[in-house]
Amino acid sequence: MISYLPLVFVFPLIGFLILAFGRGRLSENLAAIVGVGSVGLSAATTAYVGYDFLTHLPASGAYVVPLWTWMSVGTFNVEFALKLDGLSLTMLSVITGVGFLIHLFASWYMRGDDGYGRFLSYMNLFVASMLFLVLGDDLLFLYFGWEGVGLCSYLLIGFWYKDAANGAAARKAFVITRVGDTFMAIALFILYREFGTLNIDELQRLAPQAWAVGAPLATATAMLLLGGAVGKSAQLPLQTWLPDAMAGPTPVSALIHAATMVTAGVYLIARTHVLFELSPVAMQWVGGIGAVTLLLAGFTALMQTDIKKILAYSTMSQIGYMFLAEGAGAYQPAVFHLMTHAFFKALLFLSSGSVILAMHHEQDIFKMGGLYKKIPFVFACMLIGTLALTAFPFTSGYFSKDEILHQAYLTGHYELWAAGLFGAFLTAVYSFRLIFITFFGPERWRQAQAHGHGHGHDDHGHGAGEPHGAHTLDHHIPLAILLVLAVVGGYIHLPLSAVLPEAHIAGGDHGPAYIAHLPFVASMAGLVVSWLLFLQFPQVPAALARGAATAWIGKLWKNAWGFDWLYDALFKAPFVWAARINRNDFIDGLIGLIPAGLRGAASLATATQTGGLRWYAAVAGAGLCLLIAVVALH
């Protein structure tokens, strides 16, 4: 039944077209049926096709479904073909399954918004683009979906475009990810020049034959592909767009961070792992970037007060774990963590959306407090999601994150293992900080109301008042399903052995027994530290924030280590300066001659339109004489 595979992306694409062309003419209920139903049909088709794939595994480990020739220019031929193997099936399941639950939640969350149908149309296009990306058996086809998710992120981050800050955040995400996309495009040019094809299987067969391990061209290509991956997955140094992406509605944050865009870079490296393995330098960069990013993001999350930004930096950190794993050659644990992360991060983001709505669109955790009694179900969801994020035993994150750290140690990447271990401690500190401040302690929202504090920026028109819980099924069902997946997702066996190699562990060594338990110890230590600092003795971090010797550190972490300031100084300020001093240069003057000349010609032509009959007759006569003269001369 693999022939049904095209329907996986056709359904959300049709949903997008119906919603886009029916904008303003569809009721909210009908728009919800189309928007949510199209992704639901896609998820059902994925389940059907996936069952058939797993019960009738091909000898090659993959099915390819050719549709048509996309383009043919000389010897350059690109097939519009879909590839289904263990890796793409895993990604399809995450995108359509988690994506459907996010759509279902969004259909409740966005009720009453003026752009309800427009929002769902963008969400459908986002899912369709990501499905293009993971199903393509050709890098150019993959790049088509790659650019599609970039476009959709721009549309959704700036969805509430009437607020200038949202538009700025959307532009920032679009421009920064374009930097990475340019690197990736150059890599595609090199690959086609060298091998005459962009088919992924052909490239992974031909590249080891043509390039020796460590060859300069192999390293350059892998590094350029890595540039594309860090742009989409918000890793150092192109990570600054991700926190600003919180300007979009909360379901957008869940879709970007859990099921679609930020996982694209991890998928790209896993899909082209043979190209990366030809360059040990590129592999070191992959692991190093992941390790540094997860630590930088962890420290930054520790100082944030916006509930969504804490989760955004958490995503950046967890994607860092996936890069760390891929740099160590542990591709299967990286993809496994990608899947489990989708479960608990979608749960956390959607639960944070429920908290924001319950707080009448307040997002500052220091204006909350004591909410576990007001919204107990959402508290349970946030707690389970946090336990999975911090790799608490028997949750999904425990199996995937611990496997990453264990294989990093066993493969001899001790520096990556140490960074990941400290990152586990940081994760527990900032994650439980969010839980303790938001759901326990004094009810700060009463003080905020008394002082008339404003709302957060994720607002589409509700008033302040007592925190409240929502009791609709389309709100509780997706949260309940994700809660279960966040617990049991670690027991899912992924069919990746035929696609991704096992990590190379010399001699089958499994290391000292205590090594496997250190991540849990680090997480529990982080929980205890968080409990002491933010619940038992909150005056300690407050004093550190005011201290002359320590305040600058907190300010540095809160401002994400100053990368925005650095990039403004290095790139934005010089460009603005050059534009300002050259705004009246001679080239502008020369270009200005074109419209000036056209305006002059138009004035002359207008002057001939006098309305006088004698003038028109004279012009016609002169023209006739001129015509007779030309004919006579010839």
C-alpha positions as CSV (number, residue, x, y, z in Angstrom):
1,M,0.0,0.0,0.0
2,I,3.0,2.2,-0.4
3,S,1.2,3.8,-3.4
4,Y,-0.8,5.8,-0.9
5,L,2.4,7.5,0.3
6,P,1.7,10.8,-1.7
7,L,-1.5,11.3,0.2
8,V,0.6,12.0,3.3
9,F,1.5,15.4,2.0
10,V,-1.4,15.9,-0.4
11,F,-4.0,16.1,2.4
12,P,-2.5,19.1,4.2
13,L,-1.7,20.7,0.9
14,I,-5.3,20.5,-0.1
15,G,-6.3,21.8,3.3
16,F,-4.0,24.8,2.8
17,L,-5.5,25.5,-0.6
18,I,-9.1,25.3,0.6
19,L,-8.4,27.5,3.6
20,A,-6.4,30.0,1.6
21,F,-9.0,30.4,-1.2
22,G,-11.9,30.2,1.2
23,R,-10.6,32.9,3.5
24,G,-13.4,35.0,4.9
25,R,-16.0,32.7,3.5
26,L,-15.6,29.7,5.8
27,S,-17.0,29.6,9.3
28,E,-14.7,28.8,12.2
29,N,-16.1,25.4,12.6
30,L,-15.7,24.6,8.9
31,A,-12.2,26.0,8.9
32,A,-11.3,23.8,11.9
33,I,-12.7,20.7,10.2
34,V,-10.6,21.4,7.1
35,G,-7.4,22.4,8.9
36,V,-7.4,19.8,11.6
37,G,-9.0,17.1,9.5
38,S,-6.5,17.4,6.7
39,V,-3.6,16.7,9.1
40,G,-5.6,14.0,10.8
41,L,-6.0,12.2,7.4
42,S,-2.3,12.6,6.8
43,A,-1.6,11.0,10.2
44,A,-4.0,8.1,9.4
45,T,-2.3,7.6,6.0
46,T,1.1,7.6,7.7
47,A,-0.1,4.9,10.2
48,Y,-1.5,2.8,7.3
49,V,1.6,3.1,5.1
50,G,3.9,2.6,8.1
51,Y,2.2,-0.6,9.1
52,D,2.5,-1.9,5.6
53,F,6.2,-0.9,5.5
54,L,7.0,-2.6,8.8
55,T,5.2,-5.8,7.9
56,H,6.7,-6.0,4.4
57,L,10.2,-4.7,4.8
58,P,11.9,-4.4,1.5
59,A,15.3,-6.0,1.0
60,S,16.9,-2.7,0.4
61,G,15.3,-1.2,3.5
62,A,13.5,1.5,1.5
63,Y,10.7,2.0,-0.9
64,V,10.9,4.7,-3.6
65,V,7.7,6.0,-5.2
66,P,8.5,8.0,-8.4
67,L,5.8,10.5,-9.3
68,W,7.1,12.5,-12.3
69,T,10.2,14.3,-13.5
70,W,10.3,17.6,-11.8
71,M,12.8,19.3,-14.1
72,S,15.1,18.2,-17.0
73,V,17.7,20.6,-18.2
74,G,20.4,19.0,-20.4
75,T,21.9,16.2,-18.2
76,F,20.3,17.7,-15.1
77,N,17.3,15.6,-14.2
78,V,15.4,15.8,-10.9
79,E,12.8,13.2,-10.1
80,F,9.8,14.1,-8.0
81,A,10.1,10.9,-6.0
82,L,9.2,9.9,-2.4
83,K,11.5,7.7,-0.3
84,L,10.1,5.7,2.6
85,D,12.6,4.1,5.0
86,G,13.0,3.8,8.7
87,L,14.2,7.4,9.1
88,S,11.6,9.1,7.0
89,L,8.9,6.9,8.6
90,T,10.0,8.1,12.0
91,M,9.9,11.7,10.9
92,L,6.5,11.3,9.2
93,S,5.1,9.8,12.4
94,V,6.4,12.8,14.5
95,I,5.3,15.4,12.0
96,T,1.8,14.1,11.3
97,G,1.1,12.6,14.7
98,V,2.3,15.4,16.9
99,G,1.3,18.0,14.3
100,F,-2.3,16.7,14.4
101,L,-2.5,17.1,18.1
102,I,-1.1,20.6,17.9
103,H,-3.6,21.5,15.2
104,L,-6.4,20.1,17.4
105,F,-5.2,22.3,20.3
106,A,-4.8,25.3,18.0
107,S,-8.4,25.0,16.8
108,W,-9.5,25.7,20.4
109,Y,-6.7,28.1,21.3
110,M,-7.3,30.5,18.4
111,R,-11.1,30.6,18.6
112,G,-12.3,34.2,18.1
113,D,-9.2,35.4,16.3
114,D,-9.9,37.5,13.2
115,G,-7.3,35.4,11.2
116,Y,-8.6,32.0,12.3
117,G,-8.8,30.5,8.8
118,R,-5.5,32.2,7.7
119,F,-3.7,30.7,10.8
120,L,-4.9,27.2,10.0
121,S,-3.9,27.5,6.3
122,Y,-0.4,28.5,7.3
123,M,-0.2,25.6,9.7
124,N,-1.3,23.2,7.0
125,L,1.3,24.5,4.6
126,F,3.9,24.2,7.3
127,V,3.2,20.5,7.8
128,A,3.1,19.9,4.0
129,S,6.5,21.6,3.6
130,M,8.1,19.6,6.3
131,L,6.6,16.4,4.8
132,F,8.2,17.4,1.4
133,L,11.5,17.8,3.2
134,V,11.6,14.4,4.8
135,L,10.1,12.4,1.9
136,G,12.3,13.7,-0.8
137,D,14.9,11.3,-2.2
138,D,16.8,14.1,-3.8
139,L,18.6,17.0,-2.1
140,L,16.9,19.5,-4.4
141,F,13.5,18.1,-3.5
142,L,14.5,18.3,0.1
143,Y,15.7,21.9,-0.4
144,F,12.2,22.8,-1.8
145,G,10.6,21.7,1.5
146,W,13.5,23.3,3.4
147,E,12.6,26.7,2.0
148,G,8.9,26.0,2.5
149,V,9.3,25.6,6.2
150,G,11.3,28.8,6.3
151,L,8.5,30.7,4.5
152,C,5.9,29.3,6.8
153,S,7.9,30.2,9.9
154,Y,8.0,33.8,8.7
155,L,4.2,33.8,8.1
156,L,3.4,32.2,11.5
157,I,5.9,34.1,13.7
158,G,4.6,37.3,12.3
159,F,1.0,36.2,12.3
160,W,-0.2,39.1,14.5
161,Y,1.5,41.4,12.0
162,K,-0.2,44.6,13.3
163,D,2.3,44.6,16.1
164,A,5.6,45.8,14.7
165,A,7.6,43.7,17.1
166,N,6.0,40.5,15.7
167,G,6.9,41.6,12.1
168,A,10.5,42.3,13.2
169,A,10.8,38.8,14.8
170,A,9.5,37.2,11.7
171,R,12.0,39.1,9.5
172,K,14.8,38.2,11.9
173,A,14.0,34.5,11.7
174,F,13.7,34.6,7.9
175,V,17.0,36.5,7.3
176,I,19.1,34.4,9.8
177,T,17.9,31.1,8.4
178,R,18.5,32.4,4.9
179,V,22.2,32.6,5.9
180,G,22.3,28.9,6.6
181,D,20.3,28.1,3.5
182,T,22.8,29.9,1.4
183,F,25.6,27.7,2.8
184,M,23.5,24.6,2.0
185,A,22.8,25.8,-1.6
186,I,26.5,26.2,-2.2
187,A,27.0,22.6,-0.9
188,L,24.4,21.4,-3.5
189,F,26.3,23.2,-6.3
190,I,29.5,21.4,-5.3
191,L,27.8,18.0,-5.0
192,Y,26.2,18.3,-8.5
193,R,29.5,19.6,-10.0
194,E,31.4,16.6,-8.6
195,F,28.9,13.8,-9.1
196,G,26.3,15.0,-11.6
197,T,23.4,14.1,-9.3
198,L,21.6,15.3,-6.2
199,N,20.0,11.9,-5.5
200,I,20.8,11.1,-1.9
201,D,21.4,7.4,-2.3
202,E,23.6,8.1,-5.4
203,L,25.6,10.7,-3.5
204,Q,26.2,8.4,-0.5
205,R,27.4,5.7,-2.9
206,L,29.6,7.9,-5.1
207,A,31.1,10.2,-2.5
208,P,33.2,7.5,-0.6
209,Q,34.5,6.3,-4.0
210,A,35.7,9.8,-5.1
211,W,36.8,11.4,-1.9
212,A,39.2,10.1,0.7
213,V,38.4,10.5,4.4
214,G,39.5,14.0,5.3
215,A,39.7,15.3,1.7
216,P,39.4,19.1,1.6
217,L,36.4,19.1,-0.7
218,A,34.6,16.6,1.5
219,T,35.3,18.8,4.5
220,A,34.1,21.9,2.7
221,T,30.9,20.2,1.6
222,A,30.1,18.8,5.0
223,M,30.8,22.2,6.7
224,L,28.5,23.9,4.2
225,L,25.7,21.4,4.9
226,L,26.4,21.9,8.6
227,G,25.8,25.7,8.0
228,G,22.4,24.9,6.7
229,A,21.7,22.6,9.6
230,V,22.6,25.1,12.3
231,G,20.5,27.7,10.7
232,K,17.3,25.7,10.7
233,S,18.0,24.0,14.1
234,A,19.0,27.3,15.8
235,Q,22.5,26.1,16.9
236,L,25.5,28.3,17.4
237,P,26.2,30.7,15.7
238,L,22.8,31.1,14.0
239,Q,20.7,30.5,17.1
240,T,19.5,34.1,17.8
241,W,16.2,33.8,15.8
242,L,14.6,31.1,17.9
243,P,13.7,33.0,21.1
244,D,12.1,35.8,18.9
245,A,10.0,33.1,17.3
246,M,7.9,33.2,20.5
247,A,6.2,36.2,19.0
248,G,3.8,33.9,17.2
249,P,0.8,32.2,18.8
250,T,1.7,29.4,21.2
251,P,0.6,26.5,18.9
252,V,3.1,27.9,16.4
253,S,5.9,27.6,19.0
254,A,4.9,24.0,19.6
255,L,4.9,23.2,15.9
256,I,8.3,24.9,15.2
257,H,10.0,23.5,18.3
258,A,8.5,20.0,18.5
259,A,7.4,18.6,15.2
260,T,8.8,20.6,12.3
261,M,11.4,23.3,11.7
262,V,14.1,22.9,14.3
263,T,14.4,19.2,13.7
264,A,15.2,19.7,10.1
265,G,18.9,20.2,10.7
266,V,19.1,17.0,12.8
267,Y,17.4,15.1,10.0
268,L,19.7,16.6,7.3
269,I,22.8,15.4,9.1
270,A,21.4,12.0,9.8
271,R,20.2,11.6,6.2
272,T,23.6,12.6,4.7
273,H,25.7,11.0,7.5
274,V,28.0,9.3,4.9
275,L,29.1,12.7,3.6
276,F,29.8,13.9,7.2
277,E,31.8,10.8,8.0
278,L,34.2,11.6,5.2
279,S,35.2,14.6,7.2
280,P,36.4,14.0,10.8
281,V,36.8,17.8,11.2
282,A,33.1,18.3,10.3
283,M,32.1,15.6,12.7
284,Q,34.0,17.4,15.5
285,W,32.3,20.6,14.6
286,V,28.9,19.0,14.7
287,G,29.5,17.6,18.2
288,G,31.3,20.7,19.5
289,I,28.5,23.1,18.2
290,G,25.9,20.9,19.9
291,A,27.8,20.8,23.2
292,V,28.5,24.5,23.4
293,T,24.9,25.4,22.3
294,L,23.3,23.2,24.9
295,L,25.4,24.8,27.7
296,L,24.8,28.4,26.4
297,A,21.1,27.8,26.1
298,G,20.9,26.2,29.5
299,F,22.5,29.2,31.3
300,T,20.3,31.6,29.3
301,A,17.1,29.7,30.2
302,L,18.1,30.0,33.8
303,M,17.6,33.7,33.7
304,Q,14.4,34.1,31.6
305,T,11.1,35.2,33.0
306,D,8.9,34.6,30.0
307,I,7.4,31.1,30.2
308,K,7.7,30.5,26.4
309,K,11.3,31.8,26.2
310,I,12.3,29.4,28.9
311,L,11.0,26.5,26.7
312,A,12.5,28.1,23.6
313,Y,16.0,28.0,25.1
314,S,15.2,24.5,26.4
315,T,14.5,23.4,22.8
316,M,17.8,25.0,21.7
317,S,19.6,23.0,24.4
318,Q,17.9,19.7,23.5
319,I,18.6,20.1,19.8
320,G,22.2,20.6,21.0
321,Y,22.1,17.1,22.5
322,M,21.0,15.7,19.2
323,F,23.9,17.5,17.4
324,L,26.3,16.2,20.1
325,A,25.1,12.7,19.5
326,E,25.5,13.0,15.7
327,G,29.0,14.4,16.2
328,A,29.8,11.3,18.2
329,G,28.4,9.0,15.5
330,A,25.4,8.1,17.6
331,Y,22.8,8.8,14.9
332,Q,20.2,6.4,16.2
333,P,20.0,7.9,19.7
334,A,19.9,11.4,18.1
335,V,16.8,10.5,16.1
336,F,15.3,8.7,19.1
337,H,15.7,11.8,21.2
338,L,14.2,13.8,18.3
339,M,11.1,11.7,18.6
340,T,10.8,11.7,22.4
341,H,11.6,15.4,22.5
342,A,8.7,16.1,20.1
343,F,6.4,14.4,22.6
344,F,7.4,16.2,25.8
345,K,8.2,19.5,24.2
346,A,4.8,19.7,22.4
347,L,3.2,18.8,25.8
348,L,5.2,21.6,27.5
349,F,4.4,24.3,24.9
350,L,0.7,23.5,24.7
351,S,0.5,23.3,28.4
352,S,2.2,26.7,28.6
353,G,-0.4,28.0,26.2
354,S,-3.1,26.8,28.7
355,V,-1.3,28.5,31.5
356,I,-1.1,31.7,29.4
357,L,-4.8,31.6,28.7
358,A,-5.6,30.8,32.3
359,M,-3.6,33.9,33.3
360,H,-5.4,36.0,30.7
361,H,-2.3,36.1,28.4
362,E,0.2,36.9,31.0
363,Q,3.6,35.2,30.3
364,D,5.9,36.4,33.1
365,I,6.3,33.5,35.5
366,F,7.0,36.0,38.3
367,K,3.4,37.2,37.9
368,M,2.0,33.7,38.5
369,G,2.4,31.4,41.5
370,G,0.2,28.9,43.3
371,L,-1.5,27.7,40.0
372,Y,-1.4,24.0,40.8
373,K,-4.7,24.4,42.6
374,K,-6.3,26.5,39.9
375,I,-5.4,24.4,36.9
376,P,-4.5,20.9,38.2
377,F,-4.7,19.1,34.9
378,V,-2.4,21.6,33.2
379,F,-0.1,21.3,36.2
380,A,0.1,17.6,35.8
381,C,0.9,18.0,32.1
382,M,3.7,20.5,32.8
383,L,5.1,18.3,35.6
384,I,5.2,15.1,33.4
385,G,6.7,17.1,30.5
386,T,9.3,18.5,32.8
387,L,10.2,15.1,34.2
388,A,10.6,13.8,30.7
389,L,12.7,16.8,29.8
390,T,15.0,16.2,32.8
391,A,15.3,12.5,31.9
392,F,13.5,11.2,35.0
393,P,13.5,7.4,35.1
394,F,10.8,5.6,33.1
395,T,9.9,8.7,31.1
396,S,10.6,9.0,27.4
397,G,13.5,11.5,27.9
398,Y,15.2,9.1,30.3
399,F,15.8,6.5,27.6
400,S,16.8,8.8,24.8
401,K,19.0,11.4,26.6
402,D,20.8,8.8,28.7
403,E,21.5,6.7,25.6
404,I,23.1,9.8,23.9
405,L,25.4,10.4,26.9
406,H,26.2,6.7,27.3
407,Q,27.3,6.4,23.7
408,A,29.2,9.6,23.7
409,Y,31.2,8.2,26.6
410,L,31.7,4.8,25.0
411,T,32.9,6.2,21.7
412,G,35.6,8.1,23.5
413,H,34.1,11.6,23.2
414,Y,34.6,12.4,26.9
415,E,34.5,16.2,26.4
416,L,31.0,15.8,24.8
417,W,29.9,13.5,27.5
418,A,31.0,15.9,30.3
419,A,29.3,18.8,28.6
420,G,26.1,16.8,28.2
421,L,26.3,15.7,31.8
422,F,26.6,19.3,33.1
423,G,23.8,20.2,30.6
424,A,21.5,17.6,32.3
425,F,22.2,19.4,35.7
426,L,21.4,22.8,34.1
427,T,18.2,21.4,32.5
428,A,16.9,20.2,35.8
429,V,17.7,23.6,37.5
430,Y,15.9,25.8,35.0
431,S,13.0,23.4,34.3
432,F,12.0,23.0,37.9
433,R,12.6,26.7,38.4
434,L,9.7,27.2,36.0
435,I,7.6,24.6,37.8
436,F,8.3,26.0,41.3
437,I,7.7,29.6,40.5
438,T,4.7,29.1,38.3
439,F,2.7,26.5,40.2
440,F,4.0,26.9,43.8
441,G,4.8,29.7,46.2
442,P,2.8,32.9,46.7
443,E,0.0,33.8,44.3
444,R,1.9,36.7,42.6
445,W,-0.9,37.2,40.1
446,R,-3.0,38.8,42.8
447,Q,-0.3,41.3,43.3
448,A,0.0,41.9,39.6
449,Q,-3.7,42.6,39.3
450,A,-3.6,44.9,42.3
451,H,-0.8,47.0,40.6
452,G,-2.6,46.9,37.2
453,H,0.3,45.2,35.4
454,G,-0.2,44.6,31.6
455,H,-0.7,41.5,29.7
456,G,1.9,39.4,27.9
457,H,2.4,39.7,24.2
458,D,0.7,36.5,23.2
459,D,-2.7,38.2,23.4
460,H,-5.7,38.3,21.1
461,G,-8.2,40.0,23.1
462,H,-9.2,38.8,26.6
463,G,-9.5,40.6,29.9
464,A,-7.8,40.1,33.2
465,G,-9.2,38.4,36.2
466,E,-9.0,35.2,38.3
467,P,-7.0,32.4,36.7
468,H,-9.2,29.8,35.1
469,G,-9.0,26.4,33.6
470,A,-10.4,25.4,30.2
471,H,-12.7,22.4,30.1
472,T,-13.2,21.6,26.4
473,L,-12.3,18.2,24.9
474,D,-10.3,19.7,22.0
475,H,-8.1,21.2,24.7
476,H,-7.7,18.2,27.0
477,I,-7.5,15.4,24.5
478,P,-4.2,16.5,22.8
479,L,-2.7,17.2,26.2
480,A,-3.7,13.9,27.6
481,I,-2.4,12.0,24.5
482,L,0.9,13.8,24.7
483,L,1.1,13.2,28.4
484,V,0.9,9.5,27.8
485,L,3.5,9.6,24.9
486,A,5.8,11.7,27.1
487,V,5.8,8.7,29.5
488,V,5.7,5.7,27.3
489,G,7.4,7.1,24.2
490,G,10.8,5.8,25.3
491,Y,9.5,2.2,24.8
492,I,8.9,2.7,21.0
493,H,11.3,0.8,18.9
494,L,12.5,2.8,15.8
495,P,13.3,0.9,12.6
496,L,16.6,2.7,12.0
497,S,19.1,-0.1,11.9
498,A,18.9,-0.4,8.1
499,V,19.3,3.4,7.6
500,L,21.7,4.7,10.3
501,P,24.8,2.9,11.5
502,E,25.5,2.0,15.1
503,A,28.0,4.1,17.0
504,H,31.5,2.6,16.7
505,I,32.4,1.3,20.2
506,A,35.8,-0.3,20.2
507,G,35.9,-3.8,21.6
508,G,32.3,-3.7,22.7
509,D,33.3,-1.9,25.9
510,H,30.3,-0.7,28.0
511,G,32.4,1.3,30.5
512,P,32.1,1.3,34.3
513,A,28.6,0.6,35.6
514,Y,28.3,3.9,37.4
515,I,28.6,5.8,34.1
516,A,25.1,4.9,33.1
517,H,23.7,6.3,36.3
518,L,25.5,9.7,36.4
519,P,22.9,11.5,34.2
520,F,20.2,10.7,36.7
521,V,22.4,11.8,39.6
522,A,23.1,15.1,37.7
523,S,19.4,15.7,37.1
524,M,18.4,14.9,40.7
525,A,21.1,17.3,41.9
526,G,19.7,20.0,39.6
527,L,16.2,19.4,41.0
528,V,17.4,19.7,44.6
529,V,19.4,22.9,43.8
530,S,16.3,24.4,42.0
531,W,14.1,23.5,45.0
532,L,16.5,25.1,47.4
533,L,17.0,28.3,45.3
534,F,13.5,29.0,44.0
535,L,11.2,27.5,46.6
536,Q,12.9,27.3,49.9
537,F,15.3,30.3,49.8
538,P,14.2,32.5,46.9
539,Q,16.0,35.4,48.6
540,V,19.4,33.9,47.5
541,P,19.0,34.2,43.7
542,A,17.4,37.7,44.3
543,A,20.4,38.8,46.3
544,L,22.8,37.4,43.6
545,A,20.9,39.3,41.0
546,R,21.5,42.6,42.9
547,G,25.1,41.8,43.9
548,A,27.7,44.0,42.3
549,A,30.0,41.0,41.7
550,T,27.3,38.7,40.2
551,A,24.6,41.0,38.6
552,W,26.6,41.3,35.4
553,I,26.7,37.5,35.0
554,G,22.9,37.3,35.3
555,K,22.5,40.2,32.8
556,L,24.9,38.4,30.4
557,W,22.9,35.2,30.6
558,K,19.5,36.9,30.4
559,N,20.6,38.6,27.2
560,A,21.7,35.3,25.7
561,W,25.4,36.0,26.0
562,G,25.1,39.2,24.0
563,F,24.9,37.6,20.6
564,D,22.2,40.0,19.4
565,W,24.4,42.9,20.4
566,L,27.4,41.4,18.7
567,Y,25.7,40.8,15.4
568,D,24.2,44.2,15.5
569,A,27.6,45.7,15.9
570,L,29.3,43.5,13.3
571,F,26.7,43.4,10.6
572,K,23.7,45.7,11.1
573,A,25.5,48.9,12.2
574,P,28.1,48.9,9.4
575,F,25.4,48.2,6.8
576,V,23.2,51.0,8.2
577,W,26.2,53.4,8.3
578,A,27.2,52.6,4.7
579,A,23.6,53.0,3.5
580,R,23.3,56.4,5.3
581,I,26.5,57.9,3.9
582,N,25.7,56.6,0.4
583,R,22.1,57.6,0.2
584,N,22.9,60.5,-2.1
585,D,25.8,59.0,-4.1
586,F,26.2,59.6,-7.9
587,I,24.9,56.1,-8.7
588,D,21.6,57.0,-7.1
589,G,21.6,60.2,-9.2
590,L,22.3,58.2,-12.4
591,I,19.5,55.8,-11.6
592,G,17.3,58.8,-10.9
593,L,17.8,59.9,-14.5
594,I,15.6,57.0,-15.7
595,P,12.4,58.1,-14.0
596,A,13.2,61.7,-14.7
597,G,13.6,61.0,-18.5
598,L,10.3,59.0,-18.5
599,R,8.5,61.8,-16.8
600,G,9.9,64.3,-19.3
601,A,8.8,62.1,-22.2
602,A,5.4,61.7,-20.7
603,S,5.1,65.5,-20.3
604,L,6.0,66.0,-24.0
605,A,3.4,63.4,-25.0
606,T,0.8,65.0,-22.8
607,A,1.5,68.4,-24.4
608,T,0.4,67.1,-27.8
609,Q,-3.1,66.2,-26.5
610,T,-4.6,69.7,-26.9
611,G,-8.1,68.8,-27.9
612,G,-7.9,71.2,-30.9
613,L,-9.3,69.7,-34.2
614,R,-6.9,71.8,-36.4
615,W,-3.9,70.6,-34.4
616,Y,-4.9,67.0,-34.8
617,A,-5.6,67.5,-38.6
618,A,-2.2,69.2,-39.0
619,V,-0.4,66.3,-37.1
620,A,-2.2,63.7,-39.2
621,G,-1.3,65.6,-42.4
622,A,2.3,65.9,-41.4
623,G,2.4,62.3,-40.6
624,L,0.9,61.4,-44.0
625,C,3.5,63.6,-45.8
626,L,6.3,62.0,-43.9
627,L,5.0,58.5,-44.8
628,I,4.7,59.4,-48.5
629,A,8.3,60.8,-48.4
630,V,9.7,57.6,-46.9
631,V,7.9,55.4,-49.5
632,A,9.2,57.7,-52.3
633,L,12.8,57.4,-51.1
634,H,12.6,53.7,-51.2
